[in-house]
Amino acid sequence: MIESPCNRTCTIDESTGWCIGCGRTIEEIIEWGPASDAQKREIVAGLEERMKRMGQWHG
């Protein structure tokens, strides 16, 4: 089971379309529940780079 990257800071950045809390798009957020573990891993794989680009990475 892949844990959701949601941290309850749910605000979409208008310039990127990414959530400033987790880095996902609206589509990725909606698809998360029914997505397979492989699909979730694919989504998570790009989040660190997105968050860095938005200046939101705290890892």
Secondary structure, DSSP 4 states (H G I P E B T S, - for coil): -PPP---S---B-TTT-BBTTT--BHHHHHHTTT--HHHHHHHHHTHHHHHHHHT----
